[in-house]
Amino acid sequence: MAFASSLLPVPASRVCASPAPELAAFSTAKKSVSLAAASRRRGPRHGVRAEVNESGSALAVDALSQVKHVLLPVLDRNPYLSEGTRQAAATTASLAKKYGADITVVVIDDKPKESVPDHDTQMSSIRWHLSEGGFSEFKLMERLGEGQKPTAIIGEVADEWNLDLVVLSMEAIHSKHVDGNLLAEFIPCPVLLLPL
């Protein structure tokens, strides 16, 4: 952070058009060049001019304001949801509330529903975490025991429901549930990856 704080902009009134004294002139073995003479040939310099453009964060906020349907994939087997999934649920609820978007939750597991002992507990936990964010109504889909890769399932659901954004924790990628390389190929909308 110390380096970043040294890169603050300098007001135009403090910008000096003349070269620094230690750089005023330099010589080589063949010829001597004076920076002052070179600047006279090019004409007077009038400091630094900068234009203010829209920042990247302003563009991102503008893009998020267009989001009307958000997908929250739940990939973990923890009945009370892992930290990454809880974070993704909170972020999804916050974004959907702020921009007036709908939420679709898709629970993905390679095992069938009957073989998951705490399935009902996990569903209750999902409902609780989204209700904490102000959402009691949302679409809930279960894609259990299909034998497909979770990345392909997320892509199918996003395409089928014409979703605008997928919110996913990096935990899903780190735990090898989702192949990060296939995200761009299978998911037809932006993906918000949340750090751990």
URWO-V281070 format. One line per field, one symbol per residue. ss: DSSP state (H for helix, E for strand, C for the rest). phi: phi as a letter, one per 30 degrees, with the letter a starting at -180 (. if undefined). burial: b if it has 16 or more other ideal C-beta (glycine too) atoms within 10 Angstrom, else e. A space follows every 10 residues. Layout:
ss = ???
phi = ???
burial = ???
This chain:
ss = CHHHHCCCCC CHHHCCCCCC HHHCEEECCC CEEEHHHHHH HHCCCCCCCC CCCCCHHHHH HHHHCCCCEE EEEECCCCCC CCHHHHHHHH HHHHHHHHHC CEEEEEEEEC CCHHHCCCHH HHHHHHHHHH HHCCCCCCEE EEEECCCCCH HHHHHHHHHH CCCCEEEEEH HHHHCCCCCH HHHHHHCCCE EEEECC
phi = .dddddcddc eddcdcdddd edcdbbbcdd bcbcdddddd ddjdcciccb cccddddddd dddddddbbc ccdccdcddc ideddddddd ddddddddci cccbcbccad cdedccdcdd ddddddeddd dddjcccadb bbbcidicde dddddddddd chdcaccbdd eddddidcde dceddccdbd bcccdd
burial = eeeeeeeeee eeeeeeeeee eeeeeeeeee eeeeeeeeee eeeeeeeeee eeeeeeeeee eeebeebebb bbbbbbbeee bbebbbbbbb bbbebbeebe bbbbbbbbbe eeeeebeebe ebbebbeebb eebebeebee eebeeeeebb bbbbbbbbee bebbbbbbbb bbbeeebbee eebeebbebe bbbbee
